[in-house]
Amino acid sequence: MTLAASWELQKAIHASLVGDASLSSLIGGRVFDRPPQDAAFPFVTLGDTDVEPDGAGSEGAAIHRLALSVWSRARGRREVKEIMRVINAALQDANLLVTGHALVNLQLERASVSYASDAEALRGRLVFRAYTEPTS
């Protein structure tokens, strides 16, 4: 099933980010699916996910797009962009263990930085594209 890899991919990305020493030195391991109300800044959230069949007839193969957001209250964009750089370094072409599936590739598709709607925080957004195939 196309959706079968989605949760496993999210868990693998979360584990990779939480376990990355360079990222941890910047955000203290604060990577959330949904952040607590009192979360200390900066932090990273796992965002929107889109999954579609690969279209090539490969049973269970899927294309995933997963958004990650970086949240900061620092003055200026330097902190957000540094965290984004480290996330990209950790995930670009990463060889992640996605249970029951092979992660064929993982690539940054786009990135942006903007002020959040309340203008008290900056939000960096990275969208990664992954291709998975079932292993059995």
Buried (B, 14 or more C-beta within 10 A) or exposed (E): EBEBBBEBBBBBBBEBBBEBEEBBEBBEEBBBEEBEEEEEBBBBBBBEBEBEBBEEEEEBBBBBBBBBBBBBEBEEBEBBBBBBBBBBEBBEEBEBEBEEBEBEEBEBEEBEBEEEEEEEBBBBBBBBBBBBBBEE
